[in-house]
């Protein structure tokens, strides 16, 4: 005779939680700087100014790290991201600049990564921990490279 044991039914409780996050202008610049450390192997991103365009003296106040150049003067939600992708042109061609993205897209990408069920748990946790504690050291150059690629290209193109 075989005796079967059945586990008691486990009751589960499901809920949805919504959290509001804020990123200060200084923290945004720090995040972009960290992204610059990660993206330099595939391109350059110019924030809040288009490269090789003439600007009035004093208009540009540039912070730079690796592959990113940030004009911190009047940096805001609608500031443009201008991306020069090293791998999308031949040596003898004039490089094309991807100019359809903005700071809004960068922030929206962070939100989408948090909300996506397909996001690697450790990345999601690092982003949430950083936003909740306002300690952005949880995010390294590789994390920010991934976020910038998702912002510019819609997916991780370069690994």
VEXDREN-2710 file (C-alpha; in Angstrom, 1 decimal):
% VEXDREN-2710
k/r/px/py/pz
1/UNK/0.0/0.0/0.0
2/UNK/1.3/3.4/-1.0
3/UNK/0.5/6.4/1.2
4/UNK/0.5/9.8/-0.5
5/UNK/1.0/13.0/1.4
6/UNK/-0.4/16.2/0.0
7/UNK/1.0/19.5/1.0
8/UNK/-1.5/21.9/2.5
9/UNK/-2.7/24.6/0.1
10/UNK/-0.5/27.7/0.4
11/UNK/-2.4/31.0/0.5
12/UNK/-0.6/33.8/-1.4
13/UNK/-1.3/37.5/-1.2
14/UNK/-0.7/39.6/-4.3
15/UNK/-0.4/43.4/-4.5
16/UNK/1.0/46.1/-6.6
17/UNK/3.1/48.9/-5.2
18/UNK/3.9/52.2/-6.8
19/UNK/6.9/54.3/-5.7
20/UNK/7.9/57.8/-6.7
21/UNK/11.5/58.6/-7.3
22/UNK/13.4/61.9/-7.8
23/UNK/16.7/62.6/-9.4
24/UNK/18.4/65.9/-8.7
25/UNK/20.2/67.8/-11.4
26/UNK/23.5/67.0/-9.6
27/UNK/22.7/63.3/-9.4
28/UNK/21.6/63.2/-13.0
29/UNK/25.0/64.6/-14.0
30/UNK/26.7/62.0/-11.8
31/UNK/24.7/59.2/-13.5
32/UNK/25.6/60.6/-16.9
33/UNK/29.3/60.8/-15.9
34/UNK/29.2/57.1/-14.9
35/UNK/27.6/56.3/-18.2
36/UNK/30.4/58.1/-19.9
37/UNK/32.9/55.7/-18.3
38/UNK/31.0/52.8/-19.7
39/UNK/30.2/53.9/-23.3
40/UNK/33.6/55.1/-24.4
41/UNK/34.3/51.7/-26.2
42/UNK/31.4/52.2/-28.6
43/UNK/30.7/55.9/-28.9
44/UNK/30.3/59.4/-27.6
45/UNK/27.2/61.1/-26.3
46/UNK/26.9/64.9/-26.1
47/UNK/24.3/66.1/-23.6
48/UNK/22.5/69.4/-24.1
49/UNK/24.6/70.5/-27.1
50/UNK/25.2/69.3/-30.6
51/UNK/28.9/68.7/-31.4
52/UNK/30.7/70.7/-34.0
53/UNK/28.1/73.5/-33.9
54/UNK/29.1/77.1/-33.1
55/UNK/27.9/78.4/-29.7
56/UNK/28.2/81.8/-28.1
57/UNK/31.0/82.2/-25.6
58/UNK/29.8/81.2/-22.1
59/UNK/27.0/79.1/-23.4
60/UNK/28.8/75.8/-22.9
61/UNK/29.9/74.6/-19.4
62/UNK/31.2/71.1/-20.2
63/UNK/31.7/68.2/-17.8
64/UNK/33.4/65.3/-19.5
65/UNK/34.2/61.7/-18.6
66/UNK/35.1/58.9/-21.0
67/UNK/32.6/59.0/-23.9
68/UNK/30.2/61.7/-22.5
69/UNK/30.3/65.5/-22.8
70/UNK/27.6/67.3/-20.7
71/UNK/26.7/71.0/-21.1
72/UNK/25.5/71.6/-17.5
73/UNK/24.2/75.1/-18.4
74/UNK/20.4/74.9/-18.5
75/UNK/20.4/71.1/-18.3
76/UNK/16.7/70.0/-18.1
77/UNK/14.2/67.3/-19.0
78/UNK/14.1/68.2/-22.7
79/UNK/17.8/68.5/-23.1
80/UNK/19.0/66.6/-26.2
81/UNK/21.3/63.6/-26.3
82/UNK/23.4/63.5/-29.4
83/UNK/25.1/60.2/-30.0
84/UNK/28.1/59.5/-32.2
85/UNK/28.2/55.7/-32.7
86/UNK/31.7/54.7/-33.7
87/UNK/30.5/51.4/-35.3
88/UNK/27.8/52.8/-37.6
89/UNK/30.1/54.4/-40.2
90/UNK/33.2/53.5/-42.2
91/UNK/36.6/55.3/-41.7
92/UNK/36.2/57.5/-44.8
93/UNK/32.5/58.5/-44.0
94/UNK/31.4/61.5/-42.1
95/UNK/29.8/60.1/-38.9
96/UNK/26.1/60.4/-38.5
97/UNK/24.8/61.7/-35.2
98/UNK/21.7/60.1/-33.6
99/UNK/19.8/63.1/-32.4
100/UNK/16.3/61.9/-31.5
101/UNK/16.8/61.3/-27.8
102/UNK/16.7/63.5/-24.7
103/UNK/17.1/63.4/-20.9
104/UNK/13.4/62.5/-20.8
105/UNK/14.2/59.3/-22.8
106/UNK/17.1/58.5/-20.4
107/UNK/14.9/58.8/-17.3
108/UNK/12.0/56.9/-19.0
109/UNK/14.5/54.1/-19.8
110/UNK/15.4/53.8/-16.2
111/UNK/11.7/53.6/-15.3
112/UNK/11.1/50.9/-18.1
113/UNK/14.1/48.9/-16.8
114/UNK/12.7/48.9/-13.3
115/UNK/9.2/47.9/-14.5
116/UNK/10.3/45.2/-17.0
117/UNK/9.8/41.6/-15.8
118/UNK/12.8/40.7/-18.1
119/UNK/15.3/42.9/-16.4
120/UNK/18.1/41.0/-14.6
121/UNK/17.3/41.2/-10.8
122/UNK/20.6/42.5/-9.8
123/UNK/20.4/45.5/-12.2
124/UNK/16.8/46.3/-11.1
125/UNK/17.9/46.1/-7.4
126/UNK/20.9/48.3/-8.0
127/UNK/18.7/50.9/-9.7
128/UNK/16.0/50.8/-7.0
129/UNK/18.5/50.9/-4.2
130/UNK/20.3/53.9/-5.8
131/UNK/17.1/55.8/-6.3
132/UNK/15.7/55.0/-2.9
133/UNK/18.8/55.9/-1.0
134/UNK/20.1/58.6/-3.3
135/UNK/23.5/56.7/-3.2
136/UNK/24.3/56.2/-6.8
137/UNK/27.4/54.2/-6.1
138/UNK/25.3/51.0/-6.5
139/UNK/25.4/51.6/-10.3
140/UNK/28.7/51.1/-12.0
141/UNK/29.9/52.0/-15.5
142/UNK/28.6/48.7/-17.0
143/UNK/25.1/49.3/-15.6
144/UNK/25.0/52.8/-16.9
145/UNK/26.4/51.7/-20.3
146/UNK/23.4/49.3/-20.5
147/UNK/21.0/52.1/-19.6
148/UNK/22.5/54.4/-22.2
149/UNK/22.4/51.8/-24.9
150/UNK/18.7/51.1/-24.1
151/UNK/18.1/54.8/-24.2
152/UNK/19.8/55.5/-27.6
153/UNK/19.2/52.2/-29.5
154/UNK/16.2/50.7/-27.7
155/UNK/18.2/47.6/-26.7
156/UNK/21.7/46.6/-25.6
157/UNK/23.7/46.5/-28.9
158/UNK/27.3/46.2/-27.8
159/UNK/27.1/43.5/-25.1
END
